[in-house]
Amino acid sequence: MALGHRLELRQGQGLVITPQLQQAIKLLQLSNIELDAFVEAELERNPLLQRDEGEGESEAPAEIEREPVASDLGVDVVADGSANSEMDATPDDVSPGERASGDGEQAQEAGGQIDWSRAGGGGSFEHDGDYEGALTAIPTLSEHLQSQLAQSGLSATEQLVANVLIDGVDEGGYLRLDLAETAERLGCAETMVERVLTVLQGFEPTGVCARDVRECLALQLKDQNRYDPAMAALLDNLDMLARRDMNGLRKVCGVDEEDLREMIAEIRSLTPRPGAAYASETAETLVPDVHVREGLGGMWHVELNTDTLPRVLVDQRYHARVSKGARTDQEKTFVSDCMATANWLVKSLDQRAKTILKVSSEIVRQQDGFLAFGVEHLRPLNLKTVADAIGMHESTVSRVTSNKYIATPRGVFELKFFFTSAIQSSEGGEAHSAASVRHKIKGLVEAERREADVHSDDAIVEILKTAGVDIARRTVAKYREAMRIPSSVERRRLMKEAC
């Protein structure tokens, strides 16, 4: 069989993402700090760009009603849809990994969507492939606490409170939040915050989440089963120990000199900064990208934080001067490329701001119950719901909510905080949040007083269906195990032993 050359002409269609479109998509995912660094690098590289030092006009706030009516569901600030033009992704832009990034069961329960309330922040493009570095990196204290929180068995609502408390832990491992103020800000009972804090204080390293040195040392002593009245009296008088008032310490502790020396030796063996063993993060001021404030008539005003938006302009006069002076083709090409890049950056920054405002406004509209009444009223929400409401792709909403923060009357939260999973209603009504379903399961188990009252997983499914919750038995078992509730057989055995 003879081999030969042949010339063929074929026609086909394919998706081509230009470098500028890739950069525009990347801009959506950058935090305000990363964006400022990116713009600063462009200013140094492109002579036609300059910072806009003028004040300019701030974006007009979008108004969201707490109980919106059909015609009021739109967002006026981006009604023209210009934010969708270049930054919104099409279904073909999404890789298979992005389309199915959750586990099978979770995706089925949430209608094929991900429970973003427990998702981490997006990473930078530069280190996405550094798998070896990720495996060998020392975890931060916050990451270590978050990994334990995922296995703590707390309900979804309690986990939201725990996330706020973990954010308030400093590098030494001490909690720097006031519990009463935190409870008021989140709109929940102070007893719930205290209960969640008790669970966090049981995490490793021992002594973490203490509010002062005395509590930190007491937690470590309790873990070693060495916390007795004499040791408690010593911890109550650490100022006397600092002054080396041994006679006074012997009197308040009721021990002799030898016992006091042993007690002091035990105190010195403890760790006053339990979080010091973990990698420290660079202290950066958290600046929100969006502000939400309550206005008159039950309206929520959503506006961009203009302090986080880099303002750049194209220097047209300088461009005209250098264009006239360019003689060679190389010089003309350089000037032309700089002009195109400058125009693209100005346009992309404007589109990025409009897209963030549009997504944030819809999230506020969906979660107005949280803003008005607190964490107990978070609604089930996923990326598809927001994407369909504003006419964008889910991947675009995912990029917008990465590394973006919103300042509300209840505190500063990451946009992903507002995405929670849903359980469908058996009566075709409004879906139930996973947090409320877990709370119902926990309530049914806590109401069991006798061996005959113990509910099996199948019985719990039937009770929940009667209450309008369409849930599978395996889901009940998964939620029960996550809350560390024994099976019905084990609960009956424990009750029989107790009798």
ABEGO torsion letter per residue (X at the ends): XBBBBBBBBBBBBBBBBBAAAAAAAAAAABBAAAAAAAAAAAAAABAABBBBABAEBBBBBBBBBABBBAAAABBAAAAAGAAAAAABBBAAABBAAAABABBAAAAAAAGGBBBAAABBBBBBAAAAABAAAAAABBBBAAAAAAAAAAAAGBBAAAAAAAAAAAAABBAAGBBABBAAAAAAAAGBBAAAAAAAAAAAAABOBBGBGBABAAAAAAAAAAAAGABBAAAAAAAAAAAAAAAGBAAAAAAAAGBBAAAAAAAAAAAAABBABAAAABBBBBBBBBBBABBBBBBBGGBBBBBBBAAABBBBBBBAAAAAAAAAABABAAAAAAAAAAAAAAAAAAAAAAAAAAAAAAAAAAAAAAAAAAAAAEAAABBBBBAAAAAAAAGBBAAAAAAAABGBBBBBAAEBBBAAAABBBBBBBAAGBBBBBAAAAAAAAAAAAAABABAAABBBAAAAAAAAAAAGBBBBAAAAAAAAAAAGBBBAAAAAAAAAAAX
